[in-house]
Amino acid sequence: MKAAISRALAASAAILASAALRAGDDAAATDSEAWNEGVEAYRAGDVTNALAVLRPLMLSRTHGPRAAEVVAKLAYDRAHEAGCADPASALEESAAAAQIALRANPGDERARRNFARAVDGLPELREAKRINAAVAAAQGKDPGSMLLAAARDVRSMMSEAAGVRTNAADVAVAKADSMAARAERLADVWLPVKEAICRSVTNEEQAATITLQVDQARKRTESAATALADLSEGAYPALAESEQDFTRFMKMTVLPPDAMREDFVAQSNAWQDVEQFNGRDWQRDALDFTRAFRAKFPAWAQAYEQQAAADTNKPPFTAEAQAKVSDLSTRLEKLQIQCCEKLLPPTQEEALGIIREILELLPKDGGGGQGQQNRQPQKNESGKDSKPQQGDSGQDQDDGDQKQDGQQGGENQDEQKDDGKDDGERDGRDERDQEDREVEAVLKKAQERSDEHEAEKKARMRKAPLPPNARDW
């Protein structure tokens, strides 16, 4: 019986081996047919069909290396054609195919040369593709609104980053990777900002200075992404530097409605004596937003009035309302200067009332950052405004890592700061203020040119005749 079983097993093994050999022969025959078809298409100059046939063949045991070598050459030639729509993707394919050929024959000098040629210039093409994609995605968007959203996001990330390393290892790695991807997306926000400056500035020296500052800010954001991915202790300080960059440029470019909303949050925090965030005093932040509002409000109001005249769906913004907003913002700035000087601290609540009144007067447009509901802080049991939520202020006010040691009264702190100032600090601050003014002037010019372009486009559309089936009301 045992002998019979053994003979049966041996016979089965022989049958399976024979079937495997036949399957291998069939696969080899099929691969050979595909190879011949691909070569014929290649010789006929039909690159599209040659690639379509040879791409799946690159993993073949019999024809893979040769197919990969041909695909690498065809993709490389396509990447360097004058009319290639996506040279980066074509060169990526060439490099991947050349790598397969090289792994099959590590000692082949020709395979090494082909791979080196394919990857040469690939980082530059990747970067160019990334820039073009970011600029295209931001087409028609306001740089100030993009920077405002980025500033809020990076503040939220600062709150999250403070506690990432306290989680279990697998959770910490997952959170760090997620935040690193967010930081990389934030770094791309700088690309359309830089593009807008390059398009609008005619003074080459000034444009070069501002472009350098934007490039440095982008590098700092990318450094934050790298630090997060590495679970480095320097992730939080890197995010803090990036937040300073986004906030600085955002204050220069933010539109008046968003500036006033941010003003409201900062003034609320100042009134409630919320601790400083990232080295900035809330009252000083509120004053900065008021000044940004006043600087941009006349041009913005005029542009809005022209848009409202062309679009009857837009709510009106009368000259009387504009004049009242202008007077209120002037009064608000004076009150906030007094608050910064600690001369009349009770005026903080009065400043809040003025901001509320301005927000009520601004048109509720529903577009361009104007249509959001005016956010009001909740009241606590004592009747005083509670702290704004994280979604409003952009950071967690209760984050223990952000609290300053030895918190004392505001007046004593101001006295210590005043005593510690020296000429070098004042000179550095004056230089930064001068840089900010230069950047703001350039970005203002860019916004004006963008507004002029939009106005011209809408004027052309109004002059175009209506189609027969269109209504004119």
C-alpha positions in Angstrom: 0.0 0.0 0.0 2.8 2.4 1.0 4.6 1.7 -2.3 1.5 2.4 -4.3 1.0 5.8 -2.5 4.6 6.7 -3.1 4.2 5.9 -6.8 1.0 8.0 -7.0 2.7 11.0 -5.3 5.7 10.7 -7.6 3.4 10.6 -10.7 1.5 13.7 -9.4 4.7 15.6 -8.9 5.9 14.8 -12.4 2.6 16.0 -13.8 2.8 19.3 -11.9 6.4 19.8 -12.9 5.5 19.2 -16.5 2.5 21.6 -16.3 4.8 24.3 -14.8 7.3 23.8 -17.6 4.5 24.1 -20.2 3.2 27.3 -18.4 6.6 28.8 -18.3 7.1 28.0 -22.0 3.7 29.6 -22.8 4.6 32.7 -20.8 8.0 32.9 -22.5 6.3 32.5 -25.8 3.7 35.2 -24.9 6.5 37.6 -23.8 8.4 36.9 -27.0 5.4 37.8 -29.0 4.9 41.0 -27.0 8.6 41.9 -27.4 8.5 41.4 -31.2 5.3 43.5 -31.4 6.9 46.3 -29.4 10.1 46.2 -31.5 8.1 46.4 -34.7 6.1 49.4 -33.4 9.4 51.1 -32.3 11.0 50.5 -35.7 7.9 51.9 -37.4 8.2 55.1 -35.3 5.0 54.4 -33.4 6.3 55.4 -30.0 2.9 55.4 -28.3 2.1 51.8 -29.1 5.7 50.7 -28.5 5.5 52.1 -25.0 2.0 50.6 -24.4 3.3 47.1 -25.3 6.7 47.2 -23.6 5.7 48.8 -20.3 4.0 45.6 -19.0 7.0 43.6 -20.3 9.5 45.3 -18.0 8.8 42.8 -15.2 9.1 39.8 -17.5 11.8 37.2 -16.4 12.9 36.7 -20.0 12.5 40.1 -21.7 12.3 42.5 -18.7 15.7 44.1 -18.8 15.7 44.6 -22.6 12.1 46.0 -22.5 13.1 48.4 -19.7 16.1 49.6 -21.6 13.9 50.5 -24.6 11.2 52.1 -22.5 13.9 54.2 -20.8 15.2 55.5 -24.2 11.7 56.2 -25.6 10.6 58.0 -22.5 13.8 60.0 -22.3 13.4 61.1 -26.0 9.8 62.1 -25.3 10.8 64.1 -22.3 13.2 66.2 -24.4 10.8 66.7 -27.3 9.9 70.4 -28.0 6.2 69.9 -27.6 6.2 67.6 -24.6 3.3 68.5 -22.3 4.8 66.9 -19.1 8.5 66.4 -19.4 8.8 65.7 -15.7 6.5 62.7 -15.8 8.2 61.4 -19.0 11.6 61.7 -17.4 10.3 60.0 -14.2 9.3 57.0 -16.4 12.7 57.0 -18.1 14.5 56.9 -14.8 12.3 54.2 -13.3 12.8 52.0 -16.4 16.5 52.6 -16.5 16.7 51.6 -12.8 15.0 48.3 -13.6 17.5 47.6 -16.4 20.4 48.5 -14.1 19.2 46.3 -11.3 19.1 43.3 -13.7 22.7 44.0 -14.8 24.5 46.0 -12.0 27.9 45.7 -13.7 26.7 46.9 -17.1 28.4 50.3 -17.8 25.8 51.2 -20.5 23.0 50.6 -18.0 24.7 52.9 -15.5 25.2 55.6 -18.1 21.5 55.4 -19.1 20.3 55.7 -15.6 22.7 58.6 -14.8 21.4 60.4 -17.9 17.8 59.8 -17.0 18.1 61.2 -13.5 20.1 64.2 -14.6 18.0 67.3 -14.3 15.1 65.4 -12.7 15.1 67.4 -9.4 14.8 70.6 -11.3 11.9 69.3 -13.4 10.1 68.0 -10.3 10.5 71.5 -8.6 9.2 73.2 -11.8 6.2 70.9 -11.9 5.5 71.5 -8.3 5.7 75.3 -8.7 3.4 75.2 -11.8 0.9 73.1 -10.0 0.8 75.3 -6.9 0.5 78.5 -9.0 -2.2 76.9 -11.2 -4.2 75.8 -8.1 -4.0 79.4 -6.7 -5.2 81.0 -9.9 -7.8 83.7 -9.1 -7.2 83.4 -5.3 -6.2 86.4 -3.2 -2.7 86.0 -1.8 -3.8 87.6 1.5 -6.6 85.1 2.0 -4.2 82.2 1.3 -1.6 83.6 3.7 -4.3 84.1 6.4 -5.5 80.5 6.0 -1.8 79.3 6.2 -1.2 81.4 9.3 -4.2 79.9 11.1 -3.1 76.4 10.0 0.4 76.8 11.3 -0.8 78.1 14.6 -3.0 75.0 15.0 0.0 72.8 14.1 2.1 74.6 16.8 -0.5 73.5 19.4 -0.5 69.9 18.1 3.3 69.7 17.8 3.8 70.5 21.4 2.3 67.1 22.5 3.2 64.8 19.6 6.2 63.2 21.3 4.1 62.4 24.4 2.1 59.8 22.5 3.0 56.1 21.9 5.6 55.6 19.3 3.2 54.4 16.5 0.8 57.2 17.2 3.5 59.8 17.4 5.0 58.7 14.0 1.6 58.8 12.4 0.8 62.3 13.7 4.2 63.6 12.8 4.0 62.3 9.3 0.5 63.9 8.9 1.7 67.2 10.2 4.9 67.1 8.0 2.6 66.7 4.9 0.6 69.7 6.1 3.7 71.7 6.5 4.9 70.8 2.9 1.5 72.0 1.6 2.0 75.2 3.6 5.4 75.7 2.0 3.7 75.6 -1.4 1.6 78.7 -0.4 4.7 80.8 -0.8 5.0 79.9 -4.5 2.0 81.9 -5.9 2.9 84.8 -3.5 6.3 84.9 -5.1 4.8 84.5 -8.6 2.5 87.5 -8.0 5.4 89.7 -6.9 7.5 88.7 -10.0 4.6 89.5 -12.3 3.9 92.9 -10.9 7.2 94.5 -9.8 9.2 96.5 -12.3 12.0 97.5 -10.0 14.4 94.6 -10.3 16.4 95.4 -7.2 13.3 95.7 -5.0 11.8 92.5 -6.5 15.0 90.6 -5.9 15.0 91.7 -2.2 11.4 90.6 -1.6 11.8 87.4 -3.6 14.8 86.5 -1.4 12.6 87.1 1.7 9.9 84.8 0.3 12.4 82.1 -0.6 13.8 82.2 2.9 10.4 82.0 4.4 9.6 79.0 2.2 12.8 77.3 3.3 11.9 77.8 6.9 8.5 76.2 6.4 10.2 73.2 4.6 12.6 72.9 7.5 9.6 72.6 9.8 8.2 69.8 7.6 11.5 68.0 7.8 11.8 68.4 11.6 8.2 67.1 12.0 8.9 64.1 9.8 12.1 63.3 11.9 10.2 63.8 15.2 12.9 66.3 16.0 12.8 68.5 19.1 13.3 71.5 16.8 9.9 71.0 15.1 8.1 73.4 17.4 10.7 76.2 17.1 10.7 75.7 13.3 6.9 76.0 13.2 7.2 79.2 15.4 9.5 80.8 12.8 7.2 79.8 10.0 4.2 81.3 11.8 6.0 84.6 12.2 6.7 84.6 8.5 3.1 83.9 7.5 1.7 86.4 9.9 4.1 89.1 8.8 3.3 88.8 5.1 -0.4 88.2 5.9 -0.7 91.5 7.6 0.7 93.2 4.5 -1.7 91.5 2.1 -4.9 90.7 4.0 -8.1 92.3 2.7 -9.9 94.8 4.9 -12.8 92.5 6.0 -10.4 89.7 7.0 -8.1 92.2 8.7 -11.0 93.5 10.8 -12.1 90.0 11.8 -8.5 89.2 12.9 -8.5 92.6 14.6 -11.5 91.5 16.6 -9.9 88.2 17.8 -6.7 90.0 18.8 -8.5 92.8 20.6 -10.6 90.3 22.5 -7.5 88.4 23.6 -5.9 91.7 24.7 -9.0 92.7 26.7 -9.1 89.4 28.5 -5.3 89.6 29.1 -4.5 86.4 27.3 -0.8 85.6 27.5 1.4 86.5 24.5 1.6 84.1 21.6 4.9 83.4 19.8 6.5 86.5 21.2 3.7 88.9 20.1 1.5 91.0 22.3 -2.2 90.7 21.4 -2.8 94.5 21.7 0.1 95.2 19.3 -1.3 92.6 16.9 -4.7 94.3 17.0 -3.1 97.7 16.2 -1.3 96.1 13.3 -4.5 94.8 11.8 -6.2 98.1 12.2 -3.4 99.8 10.4 -3.5 97.2 7.7 -7.3 97.8 7.4 -6.9 101.6 7.1 -4.1 101.3 4.5 -6.1 99.1 2.2 -9.7 100.2 2.9 -10.0 103.2 0.4 -8.8 101.2 -2.6 -10.8 98.1 -1.5 -14.0 100.1 -1.1 -13.6 101.7 -4.5 -13.0 98.4 -6.1 -16.0 96.9 -4.3 -18.2 99.8 -5.5 -17.2 99.2 -9.1 -18.0 95.4 -8.7 -21.3 96.2 -7.1 -22.2 98.5 -10.0 -21.5 95.6 -12.4 -23.1 92.9 -10.3 -26.6 93.7 -8.9 -26.4 90.7 -6.6 -23.8 92.4 -4.5 -25.1 94.3 -1.5 -24.4 98.1 -1.8 -21.8 99.9 0.1 -22.8 103.5 0.2 -20.6 106.5 0.4 -22.0 107.3 3.8 -21.2 103.9 5.2 -17.7 104.1 3.8 -17.1 107.5 5.4 -18.4 106.2 8.7 -16.1 103.1 8.5 -13.2 105.4 7.8 -13.9 107.6 10.8 -14.4 104.7 13.1 -11.1 103.0 12.0 -9.3 106.3 12.6 -10.8 106.5 16.1 -10.0 102.8 16.7 -6.3 103.2 15.8 -6.0 106.1 18.3 -7.6 104.0 21.1 -5.4 101.0 20.4 -2.3 103.2 20.5 -3.4 104.3 23.9 -3.9 100.7 24.9 -0.4 99.8 23.7 1.0 102.6 25.8 -1.1 101.4 28.8 -2.4 104.9 29.3 -6.1 104.0 29.3 -6.5 100.2 29.6 -10.3 100.4 30.0 -10.5 101.6 26.3 -9.9 98.1 25.2 -13.6 97.3 25.6 -14.5 100.5 23.8 -12.2 99.4 20.9 -14.1 96.1 20.7 -17.3 98.0 20.3 -15.9 100.0 17.4 -14.7 96.8 15.7 -18.2 95.3 16.1 -19.7 98.4 14.5 -17.3 98.4 11.6 -18.0 94.7 10.9 -21.7 95.5 10.9 -21.2 98.3 8.3 -19.0 96.2 5.9 -21.0 94.6 3.1 -21.9 90.9 3.7 -20.9 89.8 0.2 -20.5 86.0 0.5 -17.3 86.1 -1.5 -13.7 87.2 -1.1 -13.7 86.7 2.6 -16.6 89.1 3.1 -19.5 86.7 3.5 -18.6 85.0 6.7 -20.7 85.7 9.8 -19.0 88.1 12.2 -17.8 85.8 14.9 -18.6 86.9 18.4 -16.9 85.5 21.4 -19.1 83.6 23.8 -20.0 85.0 27.2 -19.0 83.3 30.4 -20.8 83.4 33.7 -19.3 86.7 34.7 -20.7 88.3 31.6 -17.2 88.9 30.2 -16.3 87.6 26.7 -14.7 84.2 27.0 -11.5 83.3 25.1 -11.9 82.8 21.4 -12.0 79.2 20.3 -9.1 77.6 18.4 -10.9 77.9 15.1 -11.1 81.7 15.6 -7.7 82.6 16.9 -5.7 79.9 15.2 -4.1 78.4 18.3 -4.9 76.6 21.5 -4.8 79.3 24.2 -4.4 76.6 27.0 -1.3 75.0 25.6 1.1 74.7 28.5 4.2 74.7 26.3 3.4 78.3 25.2 2.9 79.7 28.7 5.6 82.0 29.9 7.4 81.4 33.2 7.0 83.9 36.1 4.0 85.7 34.6 3.6 89.0 36.4 1.6 92.2 36.0 1.5 93.8 32.6 3.0 97.1 33.8 6.0 95.5 35.5 6.7 93.5 32.3 6.6 96.6 30.2 9.0 98.4 32.5 11.4 95.5 32.3 11.2 95.4 28.5 11.8 99.2 28.4 14.8 98.9 30.6 16.3 96.1 28.5 16.1 97.9 25.2 19.3 99.1 23.6 20.3 100.9 20.5 21.1 97.7 18.6 17.5 96.4 19.2 15.9 99.6 18.1 18.1 99.7 15.0 17.1 96.1 14.1 13.5 96.9 14.6 13.7 100.0 12.4 15.4 97.9 9.7 12.6 95.3 9.9 10.0 98.0 9.7 11.6 99.5 6.7 11.7 96.0 5.0 8.0 95.5 5.9 7.1 98.9 4.3 9.0 98.0 1.1 7.3 94.6 0.9 3.9 96.1 1.6 4.4 98.7 -1.1 5.2 96.0 -3.7 2.4 93.8 -2.7 0.0 96.7 -2.8 1.1 97.5 -6.3 0.6 93.8 -7.2 -3.0 93.9 -5.8 -3.8 97.1 -7.7 -2.7 95.6 -11.0 -4.7 92.4 -10.3 -7.8 94.5 -9.5 -7.3 96.5 -12.8 -7.0 93.3 -14.8 -10.3 92.0 -13.2 -12.1 95.3 -13.9 -11.0 95.3 -17.5 -12.1 91.7 -18.0 -15.5 92.4 -16.5 -15.8 95.5 -18.7 -15.2 93.4 -21.8 -17.8 90.9 -20.7 -20.4 93.6 -20.2 -19.8 94.9 -23.8 -20.2 91.4 -25.3 -23.6 90.9 -26.9 -26.0 88.5 -25.0 -26.8 85.1 -26.6 -30.3 84.9 -28.1 -31.6 82.7 -25.2 -30.1 84.8 -22.4 -32.1 87.2 -20.2 -30.9 90.7 -19.5 -32.2 91.0 -16.0 
